[in-house]
């Protein structure tokens, strides 16, 4: 098929009706021309603050045409498309905000959890003209494009869109345009020329926020990882305050837990200034966000229970009203805390501590040691403790021991995810998946135990307050039996799940990323 050529008008040319008509007349020859069909759209180029995508030779764009759906495309700057997806319009600030699929997978690997933001916004106006033969068949199309940035930079061009089977017609139209207009000719479309002119910012991105490498100093590397977690918290905060959806609070809390894990498990790789205050502050954040999150989970589980239960689904209405009242009170208290001076001070002081200009991040020998070495050593130590404690758990072991193992598993997972920042996805993903498998079993044991205890408490309150009739209390009782049965099933699954986790094949995944044979020898010594 004939390659598209882009005819670039002189600076004085304006795409008004008369000028466009003259260009069409010069191009059509003995073909007839339809009236121009005009389409406007907005193209947004997205990237991280450190321009991670641009640095990897990629470009992410979202094209909005006025409907409620946008076309997201990730392609190499040489033109090759890596992934494209049509999405319902929503503010996707991170790669994992997108639906599961190739686009999300690419972005998760490329951005490593960093926030995506609008780098350049371009308004596009396209006038398309169909050229027809005497029988009314479309032989070619002319497309007039004008691309304009918010600050007024503009590029325009006219191209002949090739149609399969009519390549010769396209070539003749191109020849007529070249002879009649005398415009410059290029193979680069207006949008790409405009981006080249205004730049993508990759050359001016902060040097301290380049990609993390295994041998980078541990302090600056952890500073960037912790900054990314604070970005998540600040981005999700408005949704938490407005109670838009439980996912906002969930992601807010995940960022808190990752920060707390880094502060407690990798303290040597974190600047001393502000660390103690941050430990106290993020522990407080974890505590004040727990009640709302617990109620969110309980209400989501209630909706699922309604679909499964036999009998009258309205038997749980009184419980739903009670949970809603508790949620209203808990969310009000949370908003007061997150709108108060303690939270604002914590964020401001922690952001200042995370400043790239802070010399504290390279003040000690450990902070200057290779990032992968520091994190691998801690991860390997946690793994040895997980294996040691897990082997001690038998059928009669009390639930508290399983809970302690679950907490240690969480720490191991977060530290492993920090290490995954510098590893290829195909190396780190299998190990993290193996961690999640055992975590899920331990989580079911703990979560079901907490839910059963909570439901017993809700039942007592409803009964004492006169809001729970016999049918309501029976429905709550049946639900607690179901949850306790699942808890026992998960407890019984632990031995097999741990055996899979501790197996040599699974452990080889961890030895590969934690230090290979050196870590294997250390495990035998333990």
Protein Blocks (a to p, Z undefined) as FASTA:
>chain_A
ZZdddddddfklccbfklmmmmmmmmnmmaccdddddddddddddddfkommmmnopacd
dddehiabdcdddddfkopafbdcdddddddfbfklpccdfklmmmmmmnnopacddfbd
cdddddddddddfkopafbdcdddddddfkopacddddddddehilmmmmmmmmmmmmmn
opacdfbdfklmmmmmnonolmmgcfklgccdfklcfklmmmmmmmmmmmmmmmmmmmmm
nomafklmmmmmmmmmmmmmmmmmmmmmgcfehklmmmmmmmmmmmmmmmmmmmmmmmmm
mmmmmmmpgcjfklmmmmmmmmmmmmmmmmmmmmmmmmmmklmmmmmmmmmmmpmklmkl
mmbmklmpcfklmmmmmmmmmmmmmmmmmmmpcfklcfklmmmmmmmmmmmmmmmmmmmm
mgcfklmmmmmmmmmmmmmmmmmmmmmmmmmmmmmmmmmmmmmnopacfklmmmmmmmmm
mmmmmmmmmmmmmmmmmmmmmpmklmmmmmmmnnpjmlmmmmmmZZ
